[in-house]
Amino acid sequence: MNKRCGYVSIIGRPNVGKSTLLNLLVGYKISAIANKPQTTRTNVRGIVTDENYQLIFTDTPGIHQQAKNLLNMTLNSEAVAALEDVDAVVMIVEALKWTDEDELALKRLKHVKSPVYLLVNKVDRVKPKERLFPYLEKVSAKYHFKEIIPGSATNQINTDRLLKVLVESAPEGEWAYDEDSITDQPIRSLCAEFIREQLVLNLHQELPYFTAVHIERYEETPRHVEIDAVIWVARESQKGIIIGKKGETLKRIGTDARRSIEEFIDKKVVIKQWVKVEEEWQNNPRHLQELGIMSNR
């Protein structure tokens, strides 16, 4: 059987299940997950390889309706750029919901020529199932989707069907990566995402959205990996909140992030963290490029 190799972009509003789907398909946690918007800030690629196919998925940042600073405008443009030159697009929505940000994501598909599949996520939460039918009829009228698939990324409902149709959309050709690859993300970027995930999980309200993580040193020794990480904040007052009383909050963030990194690289990890202030870093192009959020194109 001839090999197939296809590129697939996953798009949708924030917090709809894009990263959960990517991690499920790849079989490893390569994209940060938290029950808050803006957890994913870069286009994370995950690679799924089987006997006769390779699919390269891009998990895009959630599209924001109110992009008031350079950071959010960049996230929107990066998500849209990921729709170019792909073989298929998966748009994810939450069952029985259609928000203004879903509508914004849909508008981004206006010029897409590739087939678009709609994954209606979290259908396991809908009871009785008959409640789904009018919703599916409603969303089917919104766009010429190649197929609408009711499913659940968390509970693996119909994800095998999604994978099957994406393989069928992939053109014949040699693989772009070797068969053992699961991502093209540099390990430093993944470590930064794991730390930022814990910032989102451990901090309240809007504060996580004013933080960024930069890995200044990643060094492997025979016994363990040493990581030096800087957490950037926009104001001096935010620094104290992240550090916490007697450093407890920062210690908890480091401990939880270390566990995620150790699970991924299968090696003992030592993390040192510093919290630094740079006012208005979200509007500084140089800083966004250094953090890998803004590309140089």
DATAGI-V420533 format. One record per run of one state. SS is the DSSP state (@ for helix, = for strand, . for the rest). FROM is the first residue (numbers start at 1). TO is the last residue. If there is no record, write none. Layout:
BEGIN
ss: {SS & SS}
from: {FROM & FROM}
to: {TO & TO}
END
This chain:
BEGIN
ss: {. & = & . & = & . & @ & . & = & . & = & . & = & . & @ & . & = & . & @ & . & = & . & @ & . & @ & . & = & . & = & . & = & . & @ & . & = & . & = & . & @ & . & @ & = & . & = & . & @ & . & @ & . & = & . & @ & . & @ & .}
from: {1 & 4 & 12 & 13 & 14 & 18 & 27 & 44 & 50 & 53 & 60 & 63 & 64 & 70 & 82 & 88 & 95 & 100 & 108 & 115 & 122 & 123 & 126 & 131 & 141 & 147 & 151 & 152 & 153 & 157 & 158 & 159 & 170 & 172 & 173 & 183 & 184 & 187 & 203 & 207 & 211 & 221 & 225 & 234 & 236 & 244 & 245 & 266 & 269 & 278 & 281 & 284 & 285 & 291}
to: {3 & 11 & 12 & 13 & 17 & 26 & 43 & 49 & 52 & 59 & 62 & 63 & 69 & 81 & 87 & 94 & 99 & 107 & 114 & 121 & 122 & 125 & 130 & 140 & 146 & 150 & 151 & 152 & 156 & 157 & 158 & 169 & 171 & 172 & 182 & 183 & 186 & 202 & 206 & 210 & 220 & 224 & 233 & 235 & 243 & 244 & 265 & 268 & 277 & 280 & 283 & 284 & 290 & 297}
END
